[in-house]
Amino acid sequence: KAAKKSGRATCEGVVTAVTSPDGKHVAMASLMCETDFVARGDQFQALAARVAQAVLEHNPADAAALEGVVGDEVKQLIASVGENMQLGKFARHSRQADNEVVGQYIHANGKIGVLVFLTCGKAESVNAPEVRELAKNLAMQVAAAQPVAARIEDVPAETVEHEFEIYKAQAAESGKPENIQEKMAEGRMDKFYKENCLAEQAFVKNPDLTVAAYADECAKELGGSIKITGFVRFALGE
């Protein structure tokens, strides 16, 4: 039964996240199905949570390895419910040090899931309510604003090159001298960074601050520093 349904499109589903009891490991996974009706069902929700738990416990190297752990359970539910289901994206992160913080946020009934990674200057800041709120707010920011990278230096080189070539071509159409064209392209590149790098974006809850400035304010209150080091974002359909 599952094999006969394997060709059907799976555009709905849910993203779930789970943290180990000691707080040192976190996993996020997506499970796909055909309709939102099935995605909201108790059986599907339970299986989605089981998939995230399997990622946490087994740390699968790839999709095939995860399939080997939960594949039979997925097939059984396909046969029971009558819809095609597929394992989606998954990620697992282990805290590298005692001063690392992982924020998580699941948005829009499980349609978007985010993990955000921060590093505090002082290990004792990790459990401060202000830092926990910061981590959650930044995860919400990633869900809403869809940055492509945490910091400017994290933007892939091919993306930078591609964008800069577009801006150079646009500047060339102005007919202005080459040195002015270069400055125009650089200015548009700065705008790209402000719109697409998490640290450079305007903070959604207070647009007068950049995300980096918001993190700095939080760090100053605690007498230390906070560095935004990365994030993972899963959205169904992307």
Phi, psi and omega in degrees: 000317180296320181297321181293334182264000188295341181272354182286146181290138178242094184254352179251181179147206182204146174254132179231155178225149180215146180242142178294154182305326180275358178075006184272342183227144177221143180228148176222138183212154176240141176237130187253149175214186185272322187231153178293331179301312178292321182301328182273356181287152182299319182296315181293317179299319180294320179292321178300318177295324179294323179296314178298321179295322179295321176296319180296314186281323188256344180047059183298142183286331182203182183298323180296321180294320177293321177302322180294337181272314188241003184304317181295322179295322178296314180298321179297319180288325175302312181296325182285316186272327180092015176239151174289144177222147180218146172289134179257210180291153175210157179209150177224135181229136176246132178299128183275341182204165182291344181262013179265142179237138176241120176259146178223153181204131175247125189241153172055055178057036176088012180280336180225136176229141183223139167241133178238139183245128179233154174234123179269148177294330180237133182299328182290347179281343187305318185265008178293137179305324180296322180287320178298320178293318177302312182299317179294318180298321180290325176295321176295322178299315180297320179299318185277317190265349174052053177295157179267343181203160180286318183224165180304316183291348180268352179292128181304140183302323181292329177291316178300313181297316181298313181295317182295323178295323178296315182292326176295318180295321178294318180295325181296332180289345181287338181078007180278165180304156185299322181294327177288320178301318180298317179293324178296316180295320179295322178296319178290330177291321176300319178296321177301315180297318182295331182270335191240354176253126185308310184297332184268345182293153171292134181293125187303320183280346177206085185299348177288344179248145166281165178299319179298319180293322177298316178296321179295320178298317178297318181296319180297323178299330182263358179072039180206212179224155177222126181245131175276118187252343179168178176199162172232132179230124175246132174227129180301134180093350178258000000 
